[in-house]
Amino acid sequence: MKSNRRDFLRNITAASALIATDSVAKPFNIIRNLKKISPNDKIRFATIGMGIQGHSDTRAALRSSKEVEFVAAADLYDGRLTRVKEVFGKEVFTTRDYRQILERKDIDAVLVVTPDHWHDHITKASLKAGKHVYCEKPMVQQINEGQSVIDAWKKSGKTMQIGSQRISSASFREAKRLYQAGEVGEINYVESNNDRFNAIGAWNYSIPTDASLRTLDWDTFLGDAPKVPFDAKRFFRWRNYKDYGTGVAGDLFVHLITGVHFVTNSMGPERIFSSGELSYWKDGRDVPDVLVSILEYPKTDIHANFQMVLRVNFANAGAIANNTRIIGTEGQIEFTENNLVLTRKKLPKAPGFAGYDSYNTFSESEQAAFKKQYDAQYPESTRLAEPIKEVKFIAPKEDDAHANHFADFFDNIRKGSLGTVEDPVFGFRAAAPVLACNSSYFEKKVIHWDPINMKLKKG
Ligand SMILES: NC(=O)c1ccc[n+]([C@@H]2O[C@H](COP(=O)([O-])OP(=O)(O)OC[C@H]3O[C@@H](n4cnc5c(N)ncnc54)[C@H](O)[C@@H]3O)[C@@H](O)[C@H]2O)c1
């Protein structure tokens, strides 16, 4: 059935519109910042980590509001600092040492866009220095780092946003609205995947010809990771090594689970199991390139129990259709950042008979007896299925999830509010289960997680 955005909007019930305005369930009362930024002041921000995403985040932050200013950048590789001045202007202050940024009183907010193993350290130091923080996903590299980031955030009273920006897209918001309106009935299964098949997609990013101990700060890059001799591959392709990155689970599952938690308001799974392998990219990496995880979500006050299957296959030479499907007893929502299809299918009360059924094997007299009983039990009105309904949504071209995500961050800073769409509690409830997917793979066991108290449990 062909449909359009208008049909889609017509199909949204009043209830869904109401629920869509609710933000993700928050675990504690939002406290207000004492020091607000005056509406007349520009928010001055700095980016720490000016690699691929550092550039992308900085551009998105600048697109999100005219009332923000990019004033400083830190990075460990000189070439990237030179590039900052080429792209954003000579007046931007650049340094290898992020602490010089934290010392500056004229900087209100920082974007933490370093490799994963630096997220917790720089985030906590930034909050302590009185900065608002936008921290890239996954919020932390290790599960045991999460609570200390949450504590530092609560203590600071500063605004924080975690950077899984797709939840700020129009399509994800519509998915949430439909789901909360009950359009899929009782949720029972979710599947979501992010497959790829190309070298860049599999994280083999280009290495500059001048990479050396002279042009970059190797010791600082290593941070709390084991000390190893300089290796440009480790510096520029850090995702391939579990000392610095979080594998496909921390890097990509985290976007998928964040989307599902955003739509369903779920707090997270209780049991997590992974299976995977290093299938194709045998280039020295120590993380799998194919990973499938099953996450078991318990029944709660707000949703039924359901199973979630996440998959990344970096060696998928077949058809690739990356999306999320939320399936329930009355329909399914299938969505990406740009579009969505809701299919509603509700069974009639009467089960039907004949067709591929044991009825045909009954004797004639038994068939007659069965039919009589069936007619008495199921009047005509119980036999009609609702027609299958398909509703499509295509996000407006101008929808800019990345800029929206930053707008939410900056708006909350201005309001003196901690209530961002992806605060650290939300961020950790998404990060911890996907980091547990890694633990399950490497330790070959089921991981037990307490999603309410955000703690690992004994099996
Ligand atoms: N939200 C998204 O869609 C998205 C997309 C890509 C990456 N990311 C996240 O962004 C982060 C960065 O990824 P990337 O692809 O830009 O990596 P990258 O390697 O391109 O850039 C990381 C940069 O951080 C710098 N760096 C490392 N340690 C530092 C430190 N202590 N101080 C200052 N600079 C430091 C490095 O010199 C490097 O230039 C990761 O956490 C990643 O998961 C998010």
The ligand as an SDF file (V2000), in Angstrom:
LIG
                    3D

 44 48  0  0  0  0  0  0  0  0999 V2000
   28.6840    9.4580   17.0180 N   0  0  0  0  0  0  0  0  0  0  0  0
   29.1820    8.8890   15.9370 C   0  0  0  0  0  0  0  0  0  0  0  0
   28.4660    8.6050   14.9680 O   0  0  0  0  0  0  0  0  0  0  0  0
   30.6450    8.6220   15.8820 C   0  0  0  0  0  0  0  0  0  0  0  0
   31.2680    8.3920   14.6450 C   0  0  0  0  0  0  0  0  0  0  0  0
   32.6410    8.1840   14.6350 C   0  0  0  0  0  0  0  0  0  0  0  0
   33.3610    8.1760   15.8270 C   0  0  0  0  0  0  0  0  0  0  0  0
   32.7310    8.3880   17.0080 N   0  0  0  0  0  0  0  0  0  0  0  0
   33.5080    8.3960   18.2660 C   0  0  0  0  0  0  0  0  0  0  0  0
   34.3760    9.5030   18.2520 O   0  0  0  0  0  0  0  0  0  0  0  0
   35.5830    9.2030   18.9170 C   0  0  0  0  0  0  0  0  0  0  0  0
   36.7570    9.5220   17.9940 C   0  0  0  0  0  0  0  0  0  0  0  0
   36.6890    8.7210   16.8310 O   0  0  0  0  0  0  0  0  0  0  0  0
   37.4200    9.1570   15.4780 P   0  0  0  0  0  0  0  0  0  0  0  0
   36.9090    8.2960   14.4070 O   0  0  0  0  0  0  0  0  0  0  0  0
   37.3000   10.6200   15.3020 O   0  0  0  0  0  0  0  0  0  0  0  0
   38.9340    8.7620   15.8010 O   0  0  0  0  0  0  0  0  0  0  0  0
   40.2420    9.4280   15.1590 P   0  0  0  0  0  0  0  0  0  0  0  0
   41.3450    8.4750   15.3630 O   0  0  0  0  0  0  0  0  0  0  0  0
   39.9540    9.8810   13.7670 O   0  0  0  0  0  0  0  0  0  0  0  0
   40.4830   10.7280   16.0560 O   0  0  0  0  0  0  0  0  0  0  0  0
   40.8040   10.6510   17.3990 C   0  0  0  0  0  0  0  0  0  0  0  0
   41.7600   11.8040   17.6930 C   0  0  0  0  0  0  0  0  0  0  0  0
   41.9110   11.8980   19.0970 O   0  0  0  0  0  0  0  0  0  0  0  0
   43.2350   12.3360   19.3270 C   0  0  0  0  0  0  0  0  0  0  0  0
   43.5850   11.9900   20.7150 N   0  0  0  0  0  0  0  0  0  0  0  0
   43.8270   10.7680   21.2340 C   0  0  0  0  0  0  0  0  0  0  0  0
   44.0770   10.8630   22.5530 N   0  0  0  0  0  0  0  0  0  0  0  0
   44.0210   12.1900   22.8540 C   0  0  0  0  0  0  0  0  0  0  0  0
   44.2090   12.9410   24.0260 C   0  0  0  0  0  0  0  0  0  0  0  0
   44.5230   12.3500   25.1720 N   0  0  0  0  0  0  0  0  0  0  0  0
   44.0940   14.2860   23.9770 N   0  0  0  0  0  0  0  0  0  0  0  0
   43.7820   14.9110   22.8180 C   0  0  0  0  0  0  0  0  0  0  0  0
   43.5860   14.2550   21.6620 N   0  0  0  0  0  0  0  0  0  0  0  0
   43.6920   12.9120   21.6920 C   0  0  0  0  0  0  0  0  0  0  0  0
   44.0650   11.6450   18.3050 C   0  0  0  0  0  0  0  0  0  0  0  0
   45.2540   12.3730   18.0610 O   0  0  0  0  0  0  0  0  0  0  0  0
   43.1310   11.6130   17.0940 C   0  0  0  0  0  0  0  0  0  0  0  0
   43.4180   12.6540   16.1870 O   0  0  0  0  0  0  0  0  0  0  0  0
   35.4860    7.7370   19.3120 C   0  0  0  0  0  0  0  0  0  0  0  0
   35.0890    7.6210   20.6550 O   0  0  0  0  0  0  0  0  0  0  0  0
   34.4040    7.1830   18.4260 C   0  0  0  0  0  0  0  0  0  0  0  0
   33.7110    6.0950   19.0060 O   0  0  0  0  0  0  0  0  0  0  0  0
   31.4010    8.6290   17.0490 C   0  0  0  0  0  0  0  0  0  0  0  0
  1  2  1  0
  2  3  2  0
  2  4  1  0
  4  5  1  0
  4 44  2  0
  5  6  2  0
  6  7  1  0
  7  8  2  0
  8  9  1  0
  8 44  1  0
  9 10  1  0
  9 42  1  0
 10 11  1  0
 11 12  1  0
 11 40  1  0
 12 13  1  0
 13 14  1  0
 14 15  2  0
 14 16  1  0
 14 17  1  0
 17 18  1  0
 18 19  2  0
 18 20  1  0
 18 21  1  0
 21 22  1  0
 22 23  1  0
 23 24  1  0
 23 38  1  0
 24 25  1  0
 25 26  1  0
 25 36  1  0
 26 27  1  0
 26 35  1  0
 27 28  2  0
 28 29  1  0
 29 30  1  0
 29 35  2  0
 30 31  1  0
 30 32  2  0
 32 33  1  0
 33 34  2  0
 34 35  1  0
 36 37  1  0
 36 38  1  0
 38 39  1  0
 40 41  1  0
 40 42  1  0
 42 43  1  0
M  CHG  2   8   1  16  -1
M  END
$$$$
